[in-house]
Amino acid sequence: MKSPVVKRSIVIAGHKTSVSLEEAFWKGLKEIANGRDLTLSDVVASIDTDRHSGNLSSAIRLFVLDYYRGLRSEQHSTKNGARDTSSPRVAALQAD
C-alpha cells in the first residue's frame, strides 16, 4: 500500500530541503501561495522563520490548518457581523 505522505523537495533561502506532506496539505499550501501571489518557497520560508518548535512538515500542516480555520471562522463571523482574529496566525493572514 502506498503511503499518503509524499516527500517533496523545496528551496528555502537558497538551501534545498525536503518536507513530507499529505497531498491535501500540499494542495492547500499551493492555494495559499497562489492567493497571496507568492512562490511556495516564499511561503515555506516564512513558516520556517516563524516556527518555534517541531519540524518543518508539522509547521506547514499547522499553518495550512490555521489558514483554513481562519477562513471558516471569518465566514461564520461575517454572517454574524464580526471578524474573529483570535489566532495570531489568522490575524496575520487576514492582514495580508
Backbone atoms as SQL, in Angstrom:
CREATE TABLE atoms (id INTEGER PRIMARY KEY, chain TEXT, resi INTEGER, resn TEXT, atom TEXT, x REAL, y REAL, z REAL);
INSERT INTO atoms VALUES
  (1, 'A', 1, 'MET', 'N', 0.841, -1.180, 0.000),
  (2, 'A', 1, 'MET', 'CA', 0.000, 0.000, 0.000),
  (3, 'A', 1, 'MET', 'C', 0.887, 1.243, 0.000),
  (4, 'A', 2, 'LYS', 'N', 0.545, 2.195, -0.849),
  (5, 'A', 2, 'LYS', 'CA', 1.319, 3.425, -0.964),
  (6, 'A', 2, 'LYS', 'C', 0.982, 4.381, 0.182),
  (7, 'A', 3, 'SER', 'N', 2.013, 5.017, 0.724),
  (8, 'A', 3, 'SER', 'CA', 1.820, 5.946, 1.831),
  (9, 'A', 3, 'SER', 'C', 1.142, 7.226, 1.333),
  (10, 'A', 4, 'PRO', 'N', 0.216, 7.792, 2.130),
  (11, 'A', 4, 'PRO', 'CA', -0.424, 9.049, 1.730),
  (12, 'A', 4, 'PRO', 'C', 0.503, 10.254, 1.919),
  (13, 'A', 5, 'VAL', 'N', 1.632, 10.042, 2.565),
  (14, 'A', 5, 'VAL', 'CA', 2.596, 11.117, 2.802),
  (15, 'A', 5, 'VAL', 'C', 3.650, 11.058, 1.699),
  (16, 'A', 6, 'VAL', 'N', 3.877, 12.199, 1.057),
  (17, 'A', 6, 'VAL', 'CA', 4.833, 12.275, -0.039),
  (18, 'A', 6, 'VAL', 'C', 5.957, 13.220, 0.350),
  (19, 'A', 7, 'LYS', 'N', 7.191, 12.790, 0.116),
  (20, 'A', 7, 'LYS', 'CA', 8.348, 13.631, 0.390),
  (21, 'A', 7, 'LYS', 'C', 8.576, 14.536, -0.817),
  (22, 'A', 8, 'ARG', 'N', 8.683, 15.842, -0.563),
  (23, 'A', 8, 'ARG', 'CA', 8.863, 16.828, -1.625),
  (24, 'A', 8, 'ARG', 'C', 10.069, 17.695, -1.309),
  (25, 'A', 9, 'SER', 'N', 10.775, 18.084, -2.338),
  (26, 'A', 9, 'SER', 'CA', 11.931, 18.970, -2.175),
  (27, 'A', 9, 'SER', 'C', 11.515, 20.401, -2.454),
  (28, 'A', 10, 'ILE', 'N', 12.091, 21.324, -1.700),
  (29, 'A', 10, 'ILE', 'CA', 11.805, 22.745, -1.870),
  (30, 'A', 10, 'ILE', 'C', 13.055, 23.529, -1.492),
  (31, 'A', 11, 'VAL', 'N', 13.250, 24.660, -2.129),
  (32, 'A', 11, 'VAL', 'CA', 14.398, 25.511, -1.839),
  (33, 'A', 11, 'VAL', 'C', 13.940, 26.658, -0.950),
  (34, 'A', 12, 'ILE', 'N', 14.617, 26.797, 0.189),
  (35, 'A', 12, 'ILE', 'CA', 14.314, 27.873, 1.142),
  (36, 'A', 12, 'ILE', 'C', 15.587, 28.661, 1.356),
  (37, 'A', 13, 'ALA', 'N', 15.532, 29.933, 1.043),
  (38, 'A', 13, 'ALA', 'CA', 16.685, 30.827, 1.217),
  (39, 'A', 13, 'ALA', 'C', 17.945, 30.232, 0.580),
  (40, 'A', 14, 'GLY', 'N', 17.783, 29.672, -0.614),
  (41, 'A', 14, 'GLY', 'CA', 18.925, 29.132, -1.344),
  (42, 'A', 14, 'GLY', 'C', 19.369, 27.746, -0.923),
  (43, 'A', 15, 'HIS', 'N', 18.696, 27.150, 0.036),
  (44, 'A', 15, 'HIS', 'CA', 19.060, 25.808, 0.520),
  (45, 'A', 15, 'HIS', 'C', 17.940, 24.827, 0.219),
  (46, 'A', 16, 'LYS', 'N', 18.307, 23.693, -0.354),
  (47, 'A', 16, 'LYS', 'CA', 17.325, 22.667, -0.666),
  (48, 'A', 16, 'LYS', 'C', 17.024, 21.857, 0.589),
  (49, 'A', 17, 'THR', 'N', 15.743, 21.649, 0.828),
  (50, 'A', 17, 'THR', 'CA', 15.311, 20.834, 1.954),
  (51, 'A', 17, 'THR', 'C', 14.130, 19.996, 1.499),
  (52, 'A', 18, 'SER', 'N', 13.728, 19.066, 2.305),
  (53, 'A', 18, 'SER', 'CA', 12.566, 18.253, 1.948),
  (54, 'A', 18, 'SER', 'C', 11.550, 18.271, 3.071),
  (55, 'A', 19, 'VAL', 'N', 10.307, 18.142, 2.676),
  (56, 'A', 19, 'VAL', 'CA', 9.203, 18.063, 3.631),
  (57, 'A', 19, 'VAL', 'C', 8.340, 16.874, 3.241),
  (58, 'A', 20, 'SER', 'N', 7.743, 16.255, 4.210),
  (59, 'A', 20, 'SER', 'CA', 6.839, 15.133, 3.972),
  (60, 'A', 20, 'SER', 'C', 5.428, 15.582, 4.315),
  (61, 'A', 21, 'LEU', 'N', 4.584, 15.645, 3.278),
  (62, 'A', 21, 'LEU', 'CA', 3.218, 16.142, 3.460),
  (63, 'A', 21, 'LEU', 'C', 2.215, 15.288, 2.703),
  (64, 'A', 22, 'GLU', 'N', 1.032, 15.204, 3.251),
  (65, 'A', 22, 'GLU', 'CA', -0.074, 14.601, 2.551),
  (66, 'A', 22, 'GLU', 'C', -0.484, 15.528, 1.403),
  (67, 'A', 23, 'GLU', 'N', -1.086, 14.959, 0.377),
  (68, 'A', 23, 'GLU', 'CA', -1.477, 15.735, -0.812),
  (69, 'A', 23, 'GLU', 'C', -2.405, 16.901, -0.461),
  (70, 'A', 24, 'ALA', 'N', -3.328, 16.702, 0.461),
  (71, 'A', 24, 'ALA', 'CA', -4.265, 17.765, 0.826),
  (72, 'A', 24, 'ALA', 'C', -3.542, 18.981, 1.407),
  (73, 'A', 25, 'PHE', 'N', -2.528, 18.745, 2.228),
  (74, 'A', 25, 'PHE', 'CA', -1.775, 19.865, 2.795),
  (75, 'A', 25, 'PHE', 'C', -0.931, 20.550, 1.727),
  (76, 'A', 26, 'TRP', 'N', -0.339, 19.778, 0.832),
  (77, 'A', 26, 'TRP', 'CA', 0.458, 20.353, -0.248),
  (78, 'A', 26, 'TRP', 'C', -0.429, 21.218, -1.154),
  (79, 'A', 27, 'LYS', 'N', -1.602, 20.704, -1.488),
  (80, 'A', 27, 'LYS', 'CA', -2.545, 21.451, -2.321),
  (81, 'A', 27, 'LYS', 'C', -2.989, 22.730, -1.617),
  (82, 'A', 28, 'GLY', 'N', -3.287, 22.641, -0.334),
  (83, 'A', 28, 'GLY', 'CA', -3.681, 23.817, 0.433),
  (84, 'A', 28, 'GLY', 'C', -2.575, 24.851, 0.485),
  (85, 'A', 29, 'LEU', 'N', -1.341, 24.406, 0.665),
  (86, 'A', 29, 'LEU', 'CA', -0.199, 25.310, 0.693),
  (87, 'A', 29, 'LEU', 'C', -0.053, 26.032, -0.644),
  (88, 'A', 30, 'LYS', 'N', -0.213, 25.299, -1.737),
  (89, 'A', 30, 'LYS', 'CA', -0.131, 25.902, -3.066),
  (90, 'A', 30, 'LYS', 'C', -1.248, 26.923, -3.280),
  (91, 'A', 31, 'GLU', 'N', -2.441, 26.619, -2.807),
  (92, 'A', 31, 'GLU', 'CA', -3.567, 27.551, -2.928),
  (93, 'A', 31, 'GLU', 'C', -3.301, 28.830, -2.149),
  (94, 'A', 32, 'ILE', 'N', -2.750, 28.706, -0.955),
  (95, 'A', 32, 'ILE', 'CA', -2.427, 29.879, -0.144),
  (96, 'A', 32, 'ILE', 'C', -1.376, 30.726, -0.855),
  (97, 'A', 33, 'ALA', 'N', -0.323, 30.087, -1.357),
  (98, 'A', 33, 'ALA', 'CA', 0.741, 30.812, -2.058),
  (99, 'A', 33, 'ALA', 'C', 0.175, 31.531, -3.284),
  (100, 'A', 34, 'ASN', 'N', -0.623, 30.836, -4.078),
  (101, 'A', 34, 'ASN', 'CA', -1.223, 31.456, -5.265),
  (102, 'A', 34, 'ASN', 'C', -2.127, 32.619, -4.892),
  (103, 'A', 35, 'GLY', 'N', -2.916, 32.447, -3.834),
  (104, 'A', 35, 'GLY', 'CA', -3.818, 33.505, -3.384),
  (105, 'A', 35, 'GLY', 'C', -3.090, 34.747, -2.897),
  (106, 'A', 36, 'ARG', 'N', -1.886, 34.572, -2.415),
  (107, 'A', 36, 'ARG', 'CA', -1.071, 35.689, -1.936),
  (108, 'A', 36, 'ARG', 'C', -0.108, 36.197, -3.003),
  (109, 'A', 37, 'ASP', 'N', -0.132, 35.553, -4.168),
  (110, 'A', 37, 'ASP', 'CA', 0.767, 35.892, -5.270),
  (111, 'A', 37, 'ASP', 'C', 2.229, 35.736, -4.856),
  (112, 'A', 38, 'LEU', 'N', 2.508, 34.639, -4.129),
  (113, 'A', 38, 'LEU', 'CA', 3.861, 34.318, -3.668),
  (114, 'A', 38, 'LEU', 'C', 4.265, 32.952, -4.191),
  (115, 'A', 39, 'THR', 'N', 5.562, 32.683, -4.166),
  (116, 'A', 39, 'THR', 'CA', 6.035, 31.349, -4.509),
  (117, 'A', 39, 'THR', 'C', 5.867, 30.438, -3.292),
  (118, 'A', 40, 'LEU', 'N', 5.842, 29.138, -3.564),
  (119, 'A', 40, 'LEU', 'CA', 5.813, 28.176, -2.456),
  (120, 'A', 40, 'LEU', 'C', 7.026, 28.371, -1.559),
  (121, 'A', 41, 'SER', 'N', 8.176, 28.603, -2.164),
  (122, 'A', 41, 'SER', 'CA', 9.403, 28.803, -1.378),
  (123, 'A', 41, 'SER', 'C', 9.280, 29.990, -0.441),
  (124, 'A', 42, 'ASP', 'N', 8.663, 31.072, -0.904),
  (125, 'A', 42, 'ASP', 'CA', 8.480, 32.249, -0.047),
  (126, 'A', 42, 'ASP', 'C', 7.582, 31.936, 1.150),
  (127, 'A', 43, 'VAL', 'N', 6.490, 31.241, 0.889),
  (128, 'A', 43, 'VAL', 'CA', 5.560, 30.905, 1.975),
  (129, 'A', 43, 'VAL', 'C', 6.223, 29.954, 2.963),
  (130, 'A', 44, 'VAL', 'N', 6.905, 28.941, 2.457),
  (131, 'A', 44, 'VAL', 'CA', 7.562, 27.972, 3.345),
  (132, 'A', 44, 'VAL', 'C', 8.687, 28.641, 4.128),
  (133, 'A', 45, 'ALA', 'N', 9.414, 29.559, 3.508),
  (134, 'A', 45, 'ALA', 'CA', 10.467, 30.290, 4.226),
  (135, 'A', 45, 'ALA', 'C', 9.871, 31.088, 5.378),
  (136, 'A', 46, 'SER', 'N', 8.723, 31.700, 5.149),
  (137, 'A', 46, 'SER', 'CA', 8.048, 32.453, 6.208),
  (138, 'A', 46, 'SER', 'C', 7.602, 31.533, 7.346),
  (139, 'A', 47, 'ILE', 'N', 7.053, 30.389, 6.993),
  (140, 'A', 47, 'ILE', 'CA', 6.639, 29.405, 8.003),
  (141, 'A', 47, 'ILE', 'C', 7.854, 28.939, 8.797),
  (142, 'A', 48, 'ASP', 'N', 8.939, 28.662, 8.094),
  (143, 'A', 48, 'ASP', 'CA', 10.162, 28.190, 8.739),
  (144, 'A', 48, 'ASP', 'C', 10.700, 29.231, 9.722),
  (145, 'A', 49, 'THR', 'N', 10.669, 30.489, 9.333),
  (146, 'A', 49, 'THR', 'CA', 11.158, 31.570, 10.192),
  (147, 'A', 49, 'THR', 'C', 10.296, 31.726, 11.441),
  (148, 'A', 50, 'ASP', 'N', 8.988, 31.560, 11.288),
  (149, 'A', 50, 'ASP', 'CA', 8.052, 31.795, 12.393),
  (150, 'A', 50, 'ASP', 'C', 7.872, 30.615, 13.339),
  (151, 'A', 51, 'ARG', 'N', 8.335, 29.434, 12.954),
  (152, 'A', 51, 'ARG', 'CA', 8.088, 28.267, 13.819),
  (153, 'A', 51, 'ARG', 'C', 8.999, 28.303, 15.044),
  (154, 'A', 52, 'HIS', 'N', 8.441, 27.822, 16.147),
  (155, 'A', 52, 'HIS', 'CA', 9.170, 27.844, 17.412),
  (156, 'A', 52, 'HIS', 'C', 9.659, 26.466, 17.832),
  (157, 'A', 53, 'SER', 'N', 8.994, 25.442, 17.355),
  (158, 'A', 53, 'SER', 'CA', 9.418, 24.084, 17.680),
  (159, 'A', 53, 'SER', 'C', 8.821, 23.135, 16.666),
  (160, 'A', 54, 'GLY', 'N', 9.220, 21.899, 16.727),
  (161, 'A', 54, 'GLY', 'CA', 8.707, 20.907, 15.803),
  (162, 'A', 54, 'GLY', 'C', 9.421, 20.976, 14.469),
  (163, 'A', 55, 'ASN', 'N', 9.102, 20.023, 13.619),
  (164, 'A', 55, 'ASN', 'CA', 9.759, 20.007, 12.321),
  (165, 'A', 55, 'ASN', 'C', 8.987, 20.846, 11.306),
  (166, 'A', 56, 'LEU', 'N', 9.610, 21.108, 10.178),
  (167, 'A', 56, 'LEU', 'CA', 9.023, 21.984, 9.167),
  (168, 'A', 56, 'LEU', 'C', 7.736, 21.393, 8.602),
  (169, 'A', 57, 'SER', 'N', 7.692, 20.102, 8.380),
  (170, 'A', 57, 'SER', 'CA', 6.474, 19.484, 7.852),
  (171, 'A', 57, 'SER', 'C', 5.291, 19.720, 8.788),
  (172, 'A', 58, 'SER', 'N', 5.507, 19.557, 10.073),
  (173, 'A', 58, 'SER', 'CA', 4.441, 19.810, 11.054),
  (174, 'A', 58, 'SER', 'C', 4.042, 21.276, 11.062),
  (175, 'A', 59, 'ALA', 'N', 5.021, 22.160, 10.976),
  (176, 'A', 59, 'ALA', 'CA', 4.734, 23.600, 10.961),
  (177, 'A', 59, 'ALA', 'C', 3.892, 23.971, 9.745),
  (178, 'A', 60, 'ILE', 'N', 4.166, 23.352, 8.605),
  (179, 'A', 60, 'ILE', 'CA', 3.376, 23.616, 7.399),
  (180, 'A', 60, 'ILE', 'C', 1.953, 23.125, 7.588),
  (181, 'A', 61, 'ARG', 'N', 1.785, 21.929, 8.140),
  (182, 'A', 61, 'ARG', 'CA', 0.435, 21.410, 8.383),
  (183, 'A', 61, 'ARG', 'C', -0.361, 22.351, 9.284),
  (184, 'A', 62, 'LEU', 'N', 0.268, 22.815, 10.362),
  (185, 'A', 62, 'LEU', 'CA', -0.413, 23.723, 11.287),
  (186, 'A', 62, 'LEU', 'C', -0.749, 25.052, 10.619),
  (187, 'A', 63, 'PHE', 'N', 0.149, 25.550, 9.783),
  (188, 'A', 63, 'PHE', 'CA', -0.080, 26.794, 9.058),
  (189, 'A', 63, 'PHE', 'C', -1.298, 26.660, 8.138),
  (190, 'A', 64, 'VAL', 'N', -1.352, 25.589, 7.378),
  (191, 'A', 64, 'VAL', 'CA', -2.472, 25.370, 6.456),
  (192, 'A', 64, 'VAL', 'C', -3.769, 25.202, 7.243),
  (193, 'A', 65, 'LEU', 'N', -3.722, 24.431, 8.312),
  (194, 'A', 65, 'LEU', 'CA', -4.903, 24.236, 9.156),
  (195, 'A', 65, 'LEU', 'C', -5.389, 25.567, 9.725),
  (196, 'A', 66, 'ASP', 'N', -4.479, 26.363, 10.277),
  (197, 'A', 66, 'ASP', 'CA', -4.850, 27.668, 10.833),
  (198, 'A', 66, 'ASP', 'C', -5.445, 28.578, 9.768),
  (199, 'A', 67, 'TYR', 'N', -4.867, 28.549, 8.577),
  (200, 'A', 67, 'TYR', 'CA', -5.364, 29.393, 7.487),
  (201, 'A', 67, 'TYR', 'C', -6.824, 29.058, 7.172),
  (202, 'A', 68, 'TYR', 'N', -7.104, 27.790, 6.964),
  (203, 'A', 68, 'TYR', 'CA', -8.463, 27.404, 6.594),
  (204, 'A', 68, 'TYR', 'C', -9.435, 27.518, 7.763),
  (205, 'A', 69, 'ARG', 'N', -8.964, 27.305, 8.968),
  (206, 'A', 69, 'ARG', 'CA', -9.822, 27.562, 10.139),
  (207, 'A', 69, 'ARG', 'C', -10.171, 29.041, 10.211),
  (208, 'A', 70, 'GLY', 'N', -9.192, 29.879, 9.932),
  (209, 'A', 70, 'GLY', 'CA', -9.417, 31.320, 9.940),
  (210, 'A', 70, 'GLY', 'C', -10.430, 31.746, 8.901),
  (211, 'A', 71, 'LEU', 'N', -10.344, 31.171, 7.710),
  (212, 'A', 71, 'LEU', 'CA', -11.328, 31.487, 6.677),
  (213, 'A', 71, 'LEU', 'C', -12.723, 31.065, 7.100),
  (214, 'A', 72, 'ARG', 'N', -12.799, 29.881, 7.673),
  (215, 'A', 72, 'ARG', 'CA', -14.104, 29.384, 8.121),
  (216, 'A', 72, 'ARG', 'C', -14.660, 30.268, 9.236),
  (217, 'A', 73, 'SER', 'N', -13.792, 30.624, 10.169),
  (218, 'A', 73, 'SER', 'CA', -14.204, 31.483, 11.268),
  (219, 'A', 73, 'SER', 'C', -14.619, 32.855, 10.755),
  (220, 'A', 74, 'GLU', 'N', -13.873, 33.361, 9.789),
  (221, 'A', 74, 'GLU', 'CA', -14.193, 34.672, 9.201),
  (222, 'A', 74, 'GLU', 'C', -15.540, 34.623, 8.492),
  (223, 'A', 75, 'GLN', 'N', -15.800, 33.551, 7.764),
  (224, 'A', 75, 'GLN', 'CA', -17.082, 33.414, 7.082),
  (225, 'A', 75, 'GLN', 'C', -18.216, 33.353, 8.093),
  (226, 'A', 76, 'HIS', 'N', -18.012, 32.603, 9.171),
  (227, 'A', 76, 'HIS', 'CA', -19.022, 32.489, 10.217),
  (228, 'A', 76, 'HIS', 'C', -19.233, 33.838, 10.901),
  (229, 'A', 77, 'SER', 'N', -18.133, 34.533, 11.203),
  (230, 'A', 77, 'SER', 'CA', -18.221, 35.825, 11.879),
  (231, 'A', 77, 'SER', 'C', -18.851, 36.878, 10.991),
  (232, 'A', 78, 'THR', 'N', -18.568, 36.824, 9.699),
  (233, 'A', 78, 'THR', 'CA', -19.151, 37.781, 8.766),
  (234, 'A', 78, 'THR', 'C', -20.665, 37.629, 8.737),
  (235, 'A', 79, 'LYS', 'N', -21.113, 36.385, 8.831),
  (236, 'A', 79, 'LYS', 'CA', -22.559, 36.147, 8.883),
  (237, 'A', 79, 'LYS', 'C', -23.163, 36.784, 10.126),
  (238, 'A', 80, 'ASN', 'N', -22.380, 36.818, 11.206),
  (239, 'A', 80, 'ASN', 'CA', -22.854, 37.373, 12.472),
  (240, 'A', 80, 'ASN', 'C', -22.444, 38.830, 12.651),
  (241, 'A', 81, 'GLY', 'N', -21.762, 39.404, 11.667),
  (242, 'A', 81, 'GLY', 'CA', -21.418, 40.822, 11.723),
  (243, 'A', 81, 'GLY', 'C', -20.123, 41.158, 12.426),
  (244, 'A', 82, 'ALA', 'N', -19.257, 40.185, 12.688),
  (245, 'A', 82, 'ALA', 'CA', -17.985, 40.456, 13.372),
  (246, 'A', 82, 'ALA', 'C', -16.895, 39.591, 12.764),
  (247, 'A', 83, 'ARG', 'N', -15.636, 40.004, 12.956),
  (248, 'A', 83, 'ARG', 'CA', -14.489, 39.218, 12.499),
  (249, 'A', 83, 'ARG', 'C', -13.752, 38.668, 13.701),
  (250, 'A', 84, 'ASP', 'N', -13.375, 37.392, 13.622),
  (251, 'A', 84, 'ASP', 'CA', -12.613, 36.751, 14.688),
  (252, 'A', 84, 'ASP', 'C', -11.148, 36.693, 14.295),
  (253, 'A', 85, 'THR', 'N', -10.309, 37.417, 15.034),
  (254, 'A', 85, 'THR', 'CA', -8.862, 37.387, 14.778),
  (255, 'A', 85, 'THR', 'C', -8.145, 36.901, 16.031),
  (256, 'A', 86, 'SER', 'N', -8.760, 35.947, 16.722),
  (257, 'A', 86, 'SER', 'CA', -8.190, 35.482, 17.979),
  (258, 'A', 86, 'SER', 'C', -6.863, 34.763, 17.801),
  (259, 'A', 87, 'SER', 'N', -6.657, 34.110, 16.689),
  (260, 'A', 87, 'SER', 'CA', -5.397, 33.433, 16.430),
  (261, 'A', 87, 'SER', 'C', -4.412, 34.414, 15.811),
  (262, 'A', 88, 'PRO', 'N', -3.207, 34.545, 16.367),
  (263, 'A', 88, 'PRO', 'CA', -2.218, 35.465, 15.786),
  (264, 'A', 88, 'PRO', 'C', -1.898, 35.129, 14.336),
  (265, 'A', 89, 'ARG', 'N', -1.841, 33.849, 13.988),
  (266, 'A', 89, 'ARG', 'CA', -1.555, 33.473, 12.606),
  (267, 'A', 89, 'ARG', 'C', -2.699, 33.882, 11.707),
  (268, 'A', 90, 'VAL', 'N', -3.934, 33.696, 12.178),
  (269, 'A', 90, 'VAL', 'CA', -5.083, 34.070, 11.379),
  (270, 'A', 90, 'VAL', 'C', -5.115, 35.581, 11.200),
  (271, 'A', 91, 'ALA', 'N', -4.842, 36.319, 12.253),
  (272, 'A', 91, 'ALA', 'CA', -4.812, 37.780, 12.157),
  (273, 'A', 91, 'ALA', 'C', -3.772, 38.228, 11.155),
  (274, 'A', 92, 'ALA', 'N', -2.602, 37.611, 11.170),
  (275, 'A', 92, 'ALA', 'CA', -1.531, 37.967, 10.239),
  (276, 'A', 92, 'ALA', 'C', -1.934, 37.618, 8.811),
  (277, 'A', 93, 'LEU', 'N', -2.567, 36.486, 8.622),
  (278, 'A', 93, 'LEU', 'CA', -3.003, 36.094, 7.278),
  (279, 'A', 93, 'LEU', 'C', -4.068, 37.027, 6.757),
  (280, 'A', 94, 'GLN', 'N', -4.987, 37.441, 7.615),
  (281, 'A', 94, 'GLN', 'CA', -6.054, 38.314, 7.181),
  (282, 'A', 94, 'GLN', 'C', -5.535, 39.717, 6.875),
  (283, 'A', 95, 'ALA', 'N', -4.419, 40.084, 7.495),
  (284, 'A', 95, 'ALA', 'CA', -3.844, 41.405, 7.266),
  (285, 'A', 95, 'ALA', 'C', -3.162, 41.480, 5.910),
  (286, 'A', 96, 'ASP', 'N', -2.742, 40.335, 5.368),
  (287, 'A', 96, 'ASP', 'CA', -2.054, 40.323, 4.068),
  (288, 'A', 96, 'ASP', 'C', -2.954, 40.667, 2.926);
